[in-house]
């Protein structure tokens, strides 16, 4: 018996069931097997305030025994009774209904009740002589006395659906007591398809087998499913007994799905397809002008495959490949399906078909399958295209040494100068970004041009040069060079895709690009149709998320997020998590951001081609907004450890992380200094959209000297964020409480919720300093309301807004550092002031707060500053 899991992800259902039970006295919980009906019923009974009569479990074996289901709660009932009459039923009702009126009886699997027990249950419910919670399996026949309960309105019926993905994530986080790697969370959900019981056994079995394991603080699931004996029994029981033809239907689908209804009927017989469909073992859904058949649950396929011999599976693959060939491969994806089927058959392999299929697999984000196809193509005699595709795939998956080894031989088999150029470009990317430690791609290009081009510049390498320039911070040169490549339609797709990525990356940080969405879309489309770049579509798309965040274009971000969520394959979830994490941080939901970004990190080990530091810095920022100084500092160190030496252009994220870590530790002045320094670095590089965010953050910390520069940036960029940041800075500089409140509403309307709360908080502090207490009270109330959805965020502006008696910024800073346990001398060293100055601030703070001495100030300042999270495990 699997260990019980904590109750999670069904709070809304529990509340609805409690309400229905209170109103009707009887509630029926319906739904398919395994969705958690019994668990919900037990939780309902455990939280009930009345006396619980007991839990009755109806079974098929007890259906032949009159009142057999009620033996456990009717101790005086003779189990040898073979027939009952009306008096027996009345006695049973009287025995169960006696005593307190609020007694509760739970009847599990009520659809299996024998007729006499069903009658007793119906009589008790109809007379409200006790309260009842029943569970029934949808689609199963039930006694008339049971179905009458909800048909006649005696009971309320609530039907539970299988878990949605977010519910699966919630229950797994509760069970495993930490977050899951993004791909693991999705795979577990997709495999169990929302069936809680099967998910439970799947997790237990995979943990016991060591395939679901912890790595660096995240749970990661590796390998393929191997059903545990307990789970196998459950799935096999659900499948039930099959005829040979019915088993053949499931076997064919377990080899390849979906299959066209007509094809499957020809291969296995229409009657067999109809029968398994009737039993819910397969689903038949329309797809355009034809009907497609899929297995009713992914684990049916695992169970059937485990019982299919290797020779039989190979023969089934050949049959399906022939059947697809007879249709002419008219449907999108048929080429990929035939190639996969042929991998497991005795047919000779066509390397060109395998390479074409690998492009489709990469476009679906199934890189494991793409790698299998490419290696098979090489083994079948495939030359340059197969090797180049494999090298790019290995490079994208951070397998740098393997990629470089393949690339070395790829250049040697290049038949034309163009092929060699493709290999060199890919090797330059691998050296410069993915190698750990990185090597110089620029030196590789110089050596290549010296050896093969007489030392002259080869224009084919311009997209790569543009990328090197862009990530190093030479943005104007980068944009000019990449733009020239995009303007030349004769360029190969590989070069155009890279140029689009460069423009998207750099323009998202510089800001002000009106046509960036079109460039991003072009890059995605070009990448998806090119075997060397198919894997990087998500990288290109992420730059639109960055542009939307830094520019304040929320609708664009939502559009791109829906796009990435729609991508399939095992490699999509980490990018979904990156997109969601950045958007959550932008929307002022730091805990959501932390969960998403931490789940993405395992996919980017080490520097992760730059992604490791980028995500770690955003996690540090999130912890900083929560006021968790220890976790913020840990993740700042992690971001620095993962920093990629060739990508200084994204260093502004580290500047923001360090600033938020400083203010979380109580040093607002240090936070302002770090945002100012980071903004100046952005200014020097010309990445003005990033500069706006740094200066806006400085304003949120209380910096009154940013209005002029932010006004200049708004004239340059004219984005929603630049406009609102400039307005915020101007209102703060003028100490205009009403204007700060107006800006807060505009920020809220733009989706910048935490920025809005900070502006309202500053309005409260400004009004209070001017003794405008009515305005201050209104602003403080608005700040609290705006901060409410921000997941316990606590910023300097919000802390100041809630202070009953205003302290100056420096007095508050000293008080917080004292609360961290620092001595006056240590505080003086931290703030670069004299010890006497610190003592003066401590005295004034104590006087304003009505505290007797420094120890009391330490106690007050330390309150509520405990750790709310952890940093990365090492």
C-alpha positions in Angstrom: 0.0 0.0 0.0 1.4 3.3 -1.0 2.0 5.8 1.7 -0.8 8.4 2.0 -0.1 11.7 0.3 -1.0 15.1 1.9 -4.3 16.6 0.7 -3.5 19.2 -1.9 -4.8 21.0 -5.0 -8.4 20.3 -4.2 -9.2 23.1 -1.9 -11.9 24.5 -4.2 -13.6 21.1 -4.5 -13.4 20.6 -0.8 -15.1 24.0 -0.2 -17.8 23.2 -2.7 -18.4 19.7 -1.1 -18.7 21.2 2.4 -21.2 23.8 1.1 -23.3 21.1 -0.6 -23.2 18.9 2.4 -24.4 21.7 4.6 -27.2 22.6 2.2 -28.4 19.1 1.2 -27.3 16.8 3.9 -26.0 14.4 1.3 -23.3 15.0 -1.4 -22.3 12.6 -4.1 -18.7 12.9 -5.4 -18.5 11.6 -9.0 -15.7 11.2 -11.5 -13.5 8.6 -13.3 -11.3 6.1 -11.4 -8.3 7.6 -9.7 -9.1 11.3 -9.7 -9.2 11.5 -5.9 -12.9 11.0 -5.0 -12.2 8.8 -2.0 -9.4 11.1 -0.8 -11.7 14.1 -0.9 -14.4 12.1 0.9 -12.0 11.2 3.7 -10.8 14.8 4.0 -14.4 16.0 4.1 -15.1 13.5 7.0 -11.9 14.5 8.8 -12.7 18.2 8.8 -16.4 17.6 9.7 -17.5 18.7 13.2 -20.1 16.0 13.6 -19.7 12.4 14.8 -18.5 10.1 12.0 -20.4 6.8 11.8 -17.8 5.2 9.7 -16.5 4.7 6.2 -18.3 2.1 4.1 -16.4 0.6 1.1 -18.7 -1.1 -1.4 -17.1 -3.8 -3.5 -18.1 -6.0 -6.3 -17.6 -9.2 -4.2 -20.0 -8.0 -1.6 -22.8 -7.2 -4.1 -24.2 -10.7 -3.7 -24.6 -10.3 0.1 -27.8 -8.4 1.2 -26.7 -5.4 3.3 -23.1 -6.8 2.9 -21.6 -3.3 2.3 -22.9 -2.2 5.7 -21.5 -5.0 7.8 -18.8 -2.8 9.3 -21.2 -0.2 10.6 -24.0 -2.6 11.6 -22.3 -4.9 14.1 -25.5 -6.7 15.0 -26.2 -7.7 11.4 -25.8 -11.5 10.8 -23.3 -11.8 7.9 -24.9 -15.2 7.1 -28.1 -13.6 6.1 -29.0 -14.6 2.5 -32.2 -12.7 2.1 -33.7 -9.6 3.6 -37.1 -8.2 3.9 -38.5 -4.8 4.6 -38.0 -5.2 8.4 -34.3 -5.8 7.9 -34.1 -2.5 5.9 -36.0 -0.6 8.5 -33.8 -2.0 11.3 -30.7 -1.0 9.4 -32.0 2.5 8.8 -33.0 2.9 12.5 -29.6 1.6 13.7 -27.7 4.1 11.5 -30.0 7.0 12.0 -30.2 6.8 15.8 -28.3 9.2 18.0 -27.2 12.7 17.0 -28.7 14.1 13.8 -25.4 15.5 12.5 -23.7 12.1 12.3 -21.8 11.5 9.1 -21.5 8.3 7.0 -19.1 8.0 4.1 -20.0 5.4 1.4 -17.1 4.8 -1.0 -17.9 3.3 -4.5 -21.6 3.6 -3.9 -22.2 2.4 -7.5 -21.2 -1.1 -6.2 -23.8 -1.2 -3.4 -26.1 -4.2 -3.2 -29.8 -3.3 -3.7 -30.6 -3.6 0.0 -27.7 -1.4 1.1 -28.6 1.1 -1.6 -32.1 1.3 -0.3 -30.9 1.9 3.3 -28.6 4.7 2.1 -31.5 6.3 0.0 -33.9 6.1 3.0 -31.4 7.8 5.3 -30.7 10.6 2.8 -34.3 11.2 1.9 -35.3 11.5 5.6 -32.2 13.5 6.5 -31.7 11.1 9.4 -27.9 11.4 9.0 -25.6 13.2 6.7 -24.0 11.2 3.8 -20.9 11.5 1.6 -21.0 9.1 -1.4 -18.5 8.5 -4.1 -19.5 7.0 -7.5 -17.4 6.2 -10.6 -18.7 8.0 -13.7 -19.7 5.8 -16.6 -20.5 2.8 -14.3 -24.0 1.5 -13.7 -25.4 2.2 -10.2 -28.4 1.0 -8.3 -31.6 3.0 -9.0 -31.8 4.0 -5.3 -28.3 5.6 -5.6 -28.9 7.4 -8.9 -32.2 8.7 -7.6 -30.4 10.7 -5.0 -29.1 13.3 -7.4 -31.7 12.9 -10.1 -34.5 13.7 -7.6 -32.6 16.5 -5.9 -32.2 14.7 -2.6 -28.4 15.0 -2.9 -26.0 17.4 -4.6 -23.6 15.8 -7.1 -20.1 17.2 -7.7 -18.0 15.7 -10.4 -14.2 15.8 -10.1 -12.1 16.2 -13.2 -8.5 14.8 -13.5 -5.9 17.2 -12.3 -4.8 20.0 -14.5 -1.1 20.6 -14.9 -0.9 23.3 -12.2 -2.7 21.0 -9.7 -0.2 18.2 -10.5 2.6 20.6 -9.8 1.0 21.7 -6.5 0.6 18.2 -5.2 4.1 17.1 -6.3 5.6 20.1 -4.6 3.8 19.2 -1.4 4.8 15.5 -1.6 8.4 16.0 -2.7 8.9 19.1 -0.4 10.8 21.0 -3.0 10.4 22.2 -6.6 10.7 20.0 -9.7 12.7 20.6 -12.8 10.3 22.1 -15.4 10.5 19.2 -17.8 10.0 16.7 -15.0 6.9 18.3 -13.8 5.3 18.3 -17.2 6.3 14.7 -18.0 4.9 13.4 -14.8 1.6 15.2 -15.5 1.4 14.1 -19.1 2.2 10.5 -18.2 -0.4 10.3 -15.4 -2.8 12.5 -17.4 -4.2 13.9 -14.2 -5.0 10.6 -12.6 -4.0 11.2 -9.0 -3.9 7.5 -8.0 -1.7 6.6 -10.9 0.5 9.6 -10.4 1.0 8.5 -6.8 2.2 5.0 -7.8 4.2 6.4 -10.7 6.2 8.7 -8.4 6.7 6.0 -5.8 7.9 3.5 -8.4 10.2 5.9 -10.2 11.7 7.1 -6.9 12.3 3.6 -5.8 14.0 2.8 -9.2 16.2 5.8 -8.9 15.0 7.4 -12.1 13.2 10.2 -10.2 16.0 11.7 -8.1 17.2 15.0 -6.5 20.0 16.8 -8.3 21.1 20.2 -7.1 18.0 20.8 -5.1 15.6 19.9 -7.9 13.8 16.6 -8.6 14.7 15.3 -12.1 13.1 12.4 -13.9 15.4 10.6 -16.3 14.8 7.7 -18.6 11.6 6.1 -19.7 8.7 4.8 -17.7 8.9 1.3 -16.3 5.7 0.4 -14.6 6.1 -0.7 -11.0 4.2 -3.9 -10.1 1.6 -2.0 -8.2 1.0 0.5 -11.0 1.1 -2.2 -13.6 -1.7 -4.1 -11.8 -3.8 -0.9 -11.6 -3.4 -0.2 -15.3 -3.9 -3.8 -16.4 -7.0 -4.0 -14.3 -8.4 -0.9 -16.0 -7.6 -2.4 -19.4 -9.3 -5.7 -18.5 -9.6 -8.8 -20.6 -9.1 -8.3 -24.4 -9.7 -10.4 -27.4 -6.9 -10.9 -29.9 -8.3 -8.2 -32.2 -8.8 -5.8 -29.4 -5.3 -6.3 -28.1 -4.0 -5.7 -31.7 -5.7 -2.3 -31.7 -3.9 -1.3 -28.6 -0.6 -2.7 -29.8 -0.8 -0.7 -33.0 -1.5 2.5 -31.1 1.2 1.7 -28.6 3.7 1.6 -31.4 2.5 4.8 -33.1 -0.3 7.2 -32.3 -2.5 8.8 -33.4 -3.7 6.6 -36.3 -6.4 7.4 -38.8 -9.7 5.6 -38.0 -9.9 4.1 -41.4 -6.4 2.8 -41.4 -6.8 1.3 -38.0 -10.0 -0.4 -38.9 -8.3 -1.9 -42.0 -5.4 -3.2 -39.9 -7.3 -4.5 -36.9 -11.0 -4.7 -37.8 -13.8 -2.2 -37.3 -15.6 -4.2 -34.6 -12.5 -4.4 -32.4 -11.9 -0.6 -32.7 -15.5 0.0 -31.8 -15.3 -2.2 -28.7 -12.2 -0.7 -27.2 -13.6 2.8 -27.9 -16.8 1.9 -26.2 -14.8 0.8 -23.1 -12.9 4.1 -23.1 -9.5 2.4 -23.8 -9.1 4.6 -26.9 -10.4 8.0 -27.9 -11.7 8.9 -31.4 -11.5 12.6 -32.2 -12.0 14.6 -35.4 -8.9 16.1 -37.0 -9.9 18.1 -40.1 -11.7 15.9 -42.5 -10.7 12.6 -40.9 -11.0 10.9 -37.5 -8.0 10.0 -35.4 -7.6 7.4 -32.8 -5.4 7.7 -29.7 -4.9 5.6 -26.6 -7.3 6.6 -23.8 -4.3 7.1 -21.4 -0.5 7.2 -21.9 0.0 4.4 -19.4 -2.1 2.0 -21.5 0.7 2.2 -24.0 3.3 1.4 -21.4 1.4 -1.6 -20.2 0.8 -3.0 -23.7 4.4 -2.4 -24.8 5.7 -4.3 -21.8 3.6 -7.3 -22.9 4.6 -7.2 -26.6 7.6 -9.2 -27.7 10.4 -7.5 -29.6 9.8 -9.5 -32.9 6.1 -8.7 -32.7 6.8 -5.0 -32.1 9.2 -4.9 -35.1 6.6 -6.5 -37.3 3.9 -4.1 -36.2 6.3 -1.2 -37.0 6.8 -2.5 -40.5 3.0 -2.9 -41.0 2.4 0.7 -40.0 5.2 2.0 -42.1 3.8 0.2 -45.1 0.3 1.5 -44.3 1.5 5.1 -44.1 3.4 4.7 -47.4 0.2 3.5 -49.1 -1.5 6.7 -48.1 1.2 8.7 -49.8 2.4 10.4 -46.6 0.0 13.2 -47.3 -0.3 14.5 -43.8 2.1 16.7 -42.0 4.4 14.6 -39.8 3.9 11.4 -41.8 7.6 11.5 -42.9 8.7 11.8 -39.2 6.4 8.9 -38.2 7.6 6.6 -40.9 11.2 7.4 -40.1 10.7 6.6 -36.4 8.8 3.4 -37.3 11.6 2.3 -39.6 14.2 2.8 -36.8 12.6 -0.1 -35.0 12.1 -2.3 -38.0 14.4 -4.3 -40.4 14.0 -1.9 -43.2 17.1 -0.2 -44.8 17.4 3.5 -43.7 17.4 6.4 -46.1 19.8 9.0 -44.5 18.1 11.9 -46.3 14.7 10.9 -45.0 16.1 10.5 -41.5 17.7 14.0 -41.6 14.4 15.5 -42.8 12.6 13.7 -40.0 15.1 15.1 -37.5 14.2 18.6 -38.5 10.6 17.9 -37.8 11.5 16.3 -34.4 13.6 19.4 -33.5 10.8 21.7 -34.5 8.6 19.7 -32.0 11.3 20.2 -29.3 11.9 16.4 -29.1 15.6 16.6 -29.2 16.2 13.1 -27.9 14.3 11.7 -30.9 16.1 14.1 -33.3 19.4 12.8 -32.0 18.4 9.2 -32.5 17.4 10.0 -36.1 20.6 11.9 -36.9 22.8 9.2 -35.5 20.9 6.6 -37.5 21.4 8.8 -40.6 25.2 8.9 -40.0 25.3 5.2 -39.5 23.3 4.8 -42.8 25.9 6.7 -44.7 24.7 10.3 -44.2 27.4 12.8 -44.8 27.6 16.5 -44.0 23.9 17.4 -43.3 23.5 14.6 -40.7 26.8 15.5 -38.9 26.1 19.2 -38.9 22.6 18.7 -37.6 23.9 16.4 -34.8 26.6 18.9 -33.9 24.1 21.7 -33.6 21.8 19.6 -31.4 24.7 18.6 -29.1 25.8 22.2 -28.8 22.3 23.4 -28.0 22.0 20.8 -25.2 25.3 22.1 -23.6 27.2 18.9 -24.6 30.1 21.0 -25.8 32.9 18.4 -26.0 30.7 16.0 -28.0 29.6 18.8 -30.3 33.2 19.9 -30.9 34.3 16.4 -31.8 31.5 16.0 -34.3 32.2 19.4 -35.8 35.8 18.6 -36.3 34.9 15.7 -38.5 32.0 17.7 -40.1 34.4 20.3 -41.5 36.5 17.5 -42.9 33.6 16.0 -44.9 32.4 19.3 -46.2 32.1 19.1 -50.0 31.7 22.8 -50.8 33.0 26.1 -49.3 29.4 26.8 -48.2 29.2 23.6 -46.2 32.6 24.4 -44.5 31.3 27.9 -43.7 28.3 26.3 -41.9 30.5 24.1 -39.9 32.8 26.9 -38.9 29.9 29.1 -37.9 28.5 26.4 -35.7 31.9 25.7 -34.2 32.4 29.4 -33.4 29.0 29.4 -31.6 30.0 26.3 -29.6 33.4 27.7 -28.7 32.2 31.1 -27.7 29.1 30.3 -25.8 28.6 26.7 -24.9 32.2 25.5 -24.1 33.0 25.4 -20.4 35.3 27.2 -20.0 34.4 29.2 -23.1 36.9 29.6 -25.9 37.2 32.5 -28.3 35.0 32.2 -31.4 36.7 35.3 -32.8 40.1 33.6 -32.8 38.5 30.6 -34.6 37.2 32.8 -37.4 40.5 34.6 -37.7 42.4 31.3 -38.0 39.8 30.0 -40.6 40.1 33.1 -42.7 43.9 33.1 -42.5 44.0 29.4 -43.6 41.3 29.3 -46.2 40.6 32.9 -47.4 44.1 34.4 -47.6 43.5 36.5 -44.4 40.6 38.4 -46.0 37.2 38.9 -44.3 34.6 36.3 -45.3 31.0 37.9 -45.3 29.5 34.5 -44.5 30.8 34.9 -41.0 29.1 38.3 -40.5 26.1 37.0 -38.5 28.5 35.4 -36.0 30.6 38.5 -35.8 27.4 40.5 -35.2 26.6 38.2 -32.3 30.0 38.5 -30.8 29.8 42.3 -31.0 26.3 42.4 -29.6 26.8 40.3 -26.5 30.0 42.1 -25.7 28.1 45.4 -25.6 29.1 46.9 -29.0 25.5 47.1 -29.9 25.4 49.7 -32.7 28.1 47.8 -34.7 26.2 44.6 -34.0 22.8 45.9 -35.2 24.4 47.4 -38.4 26.1 44.2 -39.3 23.2 41.9 -38.5 20.8 44.2 -40.2 22.8 44.0 -43.5 22.5 40.2 -43.4 18.7 40.4 -42.9 18.4 42.8 -45.8 20.1 40.3 -48.1 17.5 37.6 -49.1 20.2 35.6 -50.8 21.8 34.7 -47.5 21.4 31.0 -46.4 18.7 30.4 -43.8 21.3 29.6 -41.1 22.8 33.1 -41.4 19.4 34.8 -41.5 18.2 32.9 -38.4 21.4 33.9 -36.5 21.1 37.5 -37.6 17.4 37.7 -36.5 18.5 36.3 -33.1 21.2 39.0 -32.8 18.8 41.8 -33.7 16.2 40.5 -31.3 18.7 40.1 -28.5 20.3 43.5 -28.8 17.1 45.5 -29.7 15.3 44.1 -26.7 17.9 45.7 -24.5 18.4 48.9 -26.5 14.6 49.5 -26.8 12.6 51.6 -29.2 12.5 49.0 -32.0 9.0 49.4 -33.6 9.4 46.4 -35.9 11.0 44.0 -33.4 8.0 41.6 -33.3 8.3 41.1 -37.0 12.0 40.4 -36.8 11.5 37.9 -34.0 8.7 36.1 -36.0 11.0 35.9 -39.0 13.8 34.5 -36.9 11.5 31.8 -35.4 10.2 30.8 -38.8 13.6 30.7 -40.4 15.1 28.7 -37.5 12.3 26.2 -37.5 12.9 25.3 -41.2 16.6 24.9 -41.0 18.2 21.7 -39.5 21.1 23.7 -38.0 19.0 26.2 -36.2 15.6 24.5 -35.5 16.5 24.2 -31.9 17.0 27.9 -31.2 13.4 29.1 -31.9 12.8 29.4 -28.1 15.9 31.5 -27.7 14.7 33.9 -30.3 11.2 34.1 -28.9 12.5 34.8 -25.4 14.0 38.1 -26.6 10.4 39.2 -27.3 9.6 38.5 -23.7 12.6 40.6 -22.6 11.5 43.4 -24.9 8.0 43.3 -23.6 9.2 43.4 -20.0 11.8 46.2 -20.4 9.4 48.2 -22.6 6.2 47.5 -20.7 4.4 45.8 -23.6 2.3 43.3 -21.6 0.1 42.1 -24.4 3.1 41.2 -26.6 4.5 39.2 -23.7 1.2 37.2 -23.2 1.1 36.4 -26.9 4.6 35.0 -26.9 4.0 33.1 -23.7 1.0 31.4 -25.2 3.2 30.5 -28.2 5.9 28.8 -26.1 3.3 27.0 -24.0 1.9 25.4 -27.2 5.3 23.9 -28.1 5.6 20.2 -27.6 8.5 17.9 -26.7 10.6 17.4 -23.6 12.8 20.4 -24.2 10.1 23.0 -24.2 9.3 23.1 -20.4 12.5 24.8 -19.3 11.9 27.7 -21.8 8.2 27.8 -20.7 9.5 28.2 -17.2 12.0 31.0 -18.2 9.2 32.9 -20.0 6.8 32.5 -17.1 9.5 33.4 -14.5 10.4 36.6 -16.2 6.8 37.6 -16.7 6.0 36.8 -13.1 8.9 39.0 -11.9 7.8 41.8 -14.2 4.2 41.5 -12.8 5.4 41.7 -9.2 4.8 38.0 -8.2 8.2 37.1 -6.8 7.3 33.7 -5.3 5.9 32.5 -8.6 9.0 33.8 -10.4 11.3 31.9 -8.0 9.4 28.6 -8.5 9.4 28.9 -12.3 13.1 30.0 -12.6 14.4 27.5 -10.2 12.6 24.7 -12.1 14.3 25.9 -15.4 17.9 26.0 -14.0 18.7 22.3 -14.1 18.4 22.4 -17.9 21.2 25.0 -18.0 24.2 23.5 -16.0 27.2 25.7 -15.3 27.0 29.0 -17.1 24.5 27.3 -19.4 25.4 29.4 -22.4 24.5 32.5 -20.4 21.1 31.3 -19.2 22.5 30.1 -15.8 23.6 33.6 -14.6 20.5 35.3 -16.2 18.0 33.1 -14.4 20.0 33.1 -11.1 20.1 36.9 -11.1 16.4 37.1 -11.6 15.9 34.7 -8.7 18.1 36.9 -6.5 16.0 39.9 -7.5 12.8 38.0 -6.5 14.2 37.1 -3.1 15.3 40.8 -2.7 11.7 42.0 -3.3 10.6 39.6 -0.6 13.0 41.1 1.9 14.9 37.8 2.2 18.5 39.1 2.4 20.2 35.7 3.0 18.6 34.0 0.0 19.1 37.1 -2.2 22.8 37.2 -1.3 23.2 33.4 -2.0 21.6 33.8 -5.4 23.7 36.9 -6.2 26.8 34.7 -5.5 25.3 32.0 -7.7 24.7 34.5 -10.5 28.3 35.7 -10.2 29.6 32.1 -10.2 27.7 31.3 -13.4 28.4 34.6 -15.1 29.5 34.0 -18.7 32.7 36.0 -19.6 31.6 36.6 -23.2 28.2 38.0 -22.5 28.6 41.2 -20.4 25.6 42.8 -22.1 23.2 41.0 -19.7 25.3 42.1 -16.7 22.5 44.6 -15.9 20.5 41.7 -14.4 23.4 41.1 -11.9 23.4 44.8 -11.1 19.7 44.6 -10.3 20.2 41.5 -8.2 23.0 43.1 -6.2 20.9 46.2 -5.6 17.9 44.2 -4.4 20.1 42.1 -2.1 21.5 45.3 -0.6 18.1 46.8 0.2 16.8 43.5 1.5 19.8 43.6 4.0 18.7 47.2 5.0 21.2 49.2 2.9 19.0 51.3 0.7 21.9 53.7 0.0 24.0 50.8 -1.4 21.0 49.7 -3.5 20.8 53.2 -5.0 24.5 53.3 -5.7 24.4 49.9 -7.4 21.4 50.8 -9.6 23.1 54.2 -10.6 26.4 52.4 -11.5 24.6 49.8 -13.5 22.5 52.4 -15.3 25.7 54.3 -16.3 27.2 51.0 -17.7 24.0 50.5 -19.7 24.2 54.1 -20.9 27.8 53.6 -22.1 26.7 50.4 -24.0 23.6 52.0 -25.5 21.2 49.5 -24.0 18.7 52.1 -22.9 15.7 49.9 -22.2 17.8 48.1 -19.5 19.0 51.5 -18.3 15.3 52.6 -17.8 14.7 49.6 -15.5 17.8 50.3 -13.4 16.9 54.0 -13.0 13.3 53.2 -12.3 14.4 50.8 -9.6 16.6 53.5 -8.1 13.5 55.8 -8.0 11.6 53.0 -6.2 14.4 53.0 -3.6 13.9 56.7 -3.0 16.4 58.2 -5.5 15.2 61.8 -6.3 17.9 62.5 -8.9 16.7 60.4 -11.8 14.0 62.6 -13.3 16.1 64.4 -15.9 17.8 61.3 -17.4 14.5 59.3 -17.4 12.8 62.2 -19.3 15.6 62.0 -21.9 15.2 58.2 -22.1 11.5 58.6 -22.6 12.0 61.0 -25.5 14.4 58.5 -27.0 12.4 55.3 -26.5 8.7 56.4 -26.0 7.7 53.0 -24.5 5.1 52.5 -21.8 7.7 51.8 -19.2 9.9 54.8 -20.1 6.9 57.1 -19.9 5.8 55.8 -16.5 9.3 55.7 -15.1 9.9 59.3 -16.0 6.5 60.3 -14.5 7.3 58.4 -11.3 10.8 60.1 -11.0 9.3 63.6 -11.6 6.6 63.2 -9.0 9.1 61.9 -6.4 11.5 64.7 -7.2 8.7 67.3 -6.6 7.5 65.5 -3.5 4.0 65.5 -5.1 1.9 62.9 -3.2 -1.2 63.3 -5.5 0.9 62.8 -8.6 2.6 59.8 -7.1 -0.8 58.3 -6.5 -1.8 59.0 -10.1 1.3 57.4 -11.4 0.6 54.4 -9.1 -2.7 53.8 -10.8 -1.1 54.1 -14.3 1.6 51.6 -13.3 -1.1 49.3 -12.1 -3.1 49.6 -15.3 0.2 48.7 -17.2 0.6 45.5 -15.2 3.6 46.8 -13.1 2.0 45.9 -9.8 4.9 46.2 -7.4 6.1 49.4 -9.0 2.6 50.7 -8.5 2.6 49.7 -4.8 6.0 51.4 -4.4 4.7 54.7 -5.9 1.7 54.6 -3.7 3.9 53.9 -0.7 6.1 56.9 -1.5 2.9 59.0 -1.8 2.0 58.0 1.8 5.5 58.8 3.1 5.6 62.1 1.2 2.2 63.2 2.5 3.0 62.1 6.0 6.2 64.2 6.0 4.1 67.2 5.0 1.6 66.5 7.8 -1.1 65.8 5.3 -2.4 62.9 7.3 -5.7 62.3 5.3 -3.8 62.0 2.0 -1.2 59.8 3.8 -3.8 57.4 5.1 -5.5 57.1 1.7 -2.1 56.5 0.0 -1.1 53.9 2.6 -4.3 52.0 2.2 -3.9 52.1 -1.6 -0.3 50.9 -1.3 -1.5 47.9 0.8 -4.2 47.1 -1.7 -1.7 47.2 -4.7 0.8 45.1 -2.8 -1.7 42.4 -1.8 -1.3 40.3 -5.0 2.5 40.7 -4.9 3.0 37.5 -2.8 4.4 39.1 0.4 6.8 41.5 -1.3 8.4 44.0 1.1 10.3 46.9 -0.4 11.8 50.0 1.1 8.8 52.1 -0.1 6.3 49.7 1.3 8.1 49.5 4.6 8.3 53.3 4.9 4.6 53.6 4.0 3.6 51.4 6.9 5.8 53.1 9.5 3.6 54.7 12.2 6.1 57.5 12.8 8.4 58.5 9.9 12.1 57.9 10.1 14.5 59.3 7.6 15.9 57.0 5.0 19.3 56.9 6.8 17.7 56.3 10.3 15.7 53.4 8.9 18.8 52.0 7.2 20.8 52.2 10.5 17.9 50.6 12.4 17.6 47.7 10.0 21.4 47.0 10.1 21.2 47.1 13.9 18.4 44.6 13.6 20.8 42.4 11.5 23.1 42.3 14.6 25.8 44.7 13.4 27.6 46.9 15.9 27.7 50.7 15.6 31.3 50.4 14.3 30.3 47.7 11.7 27.4 49.9 10.6 29.7 52.9 10.3 32.1 50.9 8.1 29.2 49.6 5.9 27.8 53.1 5.4 31.1 54.9 5.2 30.2 57.3 8.0 31.6 57.9 11.5 30.7 55.9 14.6 29.4 59.1 16.2 27.1 59.7 13.2 25.7 56.2 13.6 25.1 56.8 17.3 23.3 60.0 16.5 21.0 58.1 14.0 20.3 55.4 16.6 19.4 58.1 19.2 17.0 59.9 16.9 15.4 56.7 15.7 14.8 55.6 19.3 13.4 59.0 20.2 11.0 59.0 17.2 9.8 55.5 17.9 9.5 56.0 21.6 12.1 53.2 22.4 14.2 53.3 25.6 17.6 52.2 24.1 19.5 50.6 21.3 18.6 47.0 22.3 14.9 47.9 21.9 15.6 49.3 18.5 17.4 46.1 17.5 14.4 44.0 18.6 12.0 46.1 16.7 14.1 46.3 13.5 14.7 42.6 13.5 11.0 41.7 13.7 9.7 40.1 10.6 13.1 39.9 8.8 13.5 36.1 9.0 14.4 34.0 5.9 11.5 33.1 3.7 13.4 30.9 1.3 16.6 29.2 0.5 19.3 29.6 -2.0 20.6 26.9 -4.4 21.8 23.6 -3.0 25.5 23.0 -3.7 
